[in-house]
Amino acid sequence: MSDKLLIVRDLAKHFGHGRMGRNVPIKAVDGVSFSVARGEVVGLVGESGSGKTTIGRSILRLVEPTAGEVIFDGKNLPKLSPAEMRAQRRRMQYIFQDPFASLSPRMTIGEILTEGLAIQRIGTRAERRDKARAALAAVELPEDAIDRYAHEFSGGQRQRIGIARALALAPDFLVADEPVSALDVSVAAQIINLLRDLQARLGLTMLFISHDLAVVEFICDRVIVLYLGRVMEIASSEQLYAAPKHPYTRALLSAIPEPDLDRPRQRQILTGDIPSPANPPSGCVFRTRCPHAAPPCAETVPPLEEVAPGHFRACLRPDISL
């Protein structure tokens, strides 16, 4: 058995966009490759529009990939039939960003938590109710929540319900898509601690999507840095935060507030705007904002190369000093 539960190879997702009578593809994700080991938490970070959510949804086929492979426990998900994919879905669950929009206002919490179990034909009605109560207990919500409705709970409690729904099917793999971005700081910290405890206790494998690098450092074992649908850098959290190898990563990290006022962080501000995915730059997609860009950067797409053990970077300028 491979220690890699998930392998993504050359994943692409292009959306059609009509412009001046032409169908222009929007390259939301364009040739992304990475893997996630069993029991590992991998962070997916980048600015808004970098393709993070599209990757998460493409992995679970909530949107269909345009190209590439998504191999989950030996099975290439885009090649599976609807019936085969349904069998895999009980092992792969999604935690959505908006805890209120993702919960039906017409269903009780019990109905929300048992819906997936019923679709997968797991247990009797009473057994499914028992599993729902166990899921509520796992996320530290009272048992009487099972007969209440989503609007009766706070934002943090609703996100706990969203997590409970994902856990009800006892999945092996979770995609957590910006699970705390809609919450207050103190509540967000509680949810992050909950996810960390659940991952350790249940041995979950997780893809954690976020724009908050401070949160990613706390919860993730490895980090993938995205820019305009492409991977810029992959490294362990320790490697990435101690010695980033890509200028884009360095700029992102410089924006994290430094708690030690006697050691102010040197801010590296990127100039210009993120290009449109409908018309990305040639060569390196980051070159239009990169302070180290050179003429070859406009001609060649930089390959993702190992620059230190377990540390990968997509950059044509090995001579630059970060």
Secondary structure as GFF3:
##gff-version 3
##sequence-region A 1 322
A	DSSP	beta_strand	4	19	.	.	.	ID=ss1
A	DSSP	beta_strand	22	37	.	.	.	ID=ss2
A	DSSP	beta_strand	41	45	.	.	.	ID=ss3
A	DSSP	alpha_helix	52	59	.	.	.	ID=ss4
A	DSSP	beta_strand	67	72	.	.	.	ID=ss5
A	DSSP	beta_strand	75	76	.	.	.	ID=ss6
A	DSSP	three_ten_helix	77	79	.	.	.	ID=ss7
A	DSSP	alpha_helix	82	89	.	.	.	ID=ss8
A	DSSP	beta_strand	92	95	.	.	.	ID=ss9
A	DSSP	alpha_helix	109	119	.	.	.	ID=ss10
A	DSSP	alpha_helix	125	138	.	.	.	ID=ss11
A	DSSP	three_ten_helix	143	147	.	.	.	ID=ss12
A	DSSP	three_ten_helix	150	152	.	.	.	ID=ss13
A	DSSP	alpha_helix	155	167	.	.	.	ID=ss14
A	DSSP	beta_strand	173	177	.	.	.	ID=ss15
A	DSSP	alpha_helix	185	202	.	.	.	ID=ss16
A	DSSP	beta_strand	205	210	.	.	.	ID=ss17
A	DSSP	alpha_helix	213	219	.	.	.	ID=ss18
A	DSSP	beta_strand	222	227	.	.	.	ID=ss19
A	DSSP	beta_strand	230	236	.	.	.	ID=ss20
A	DSSP	alpha_helix	237	242	.	.	.	ID=ss21
A	DSSP	alpha_helix	247	254	.	.	.	ID=ss22
A	DSSP	three_ten_helix	287	289	.	.	.	ID=ss23
A	DSSP	three_ten_helix	295	298	.	.	.	ID=ss24
A	DSSP	beta_strand	304	308	.	.	.	ID=ss25
A	DSSP	beta_strand	311	314	.	.	.	ID=ss26
###
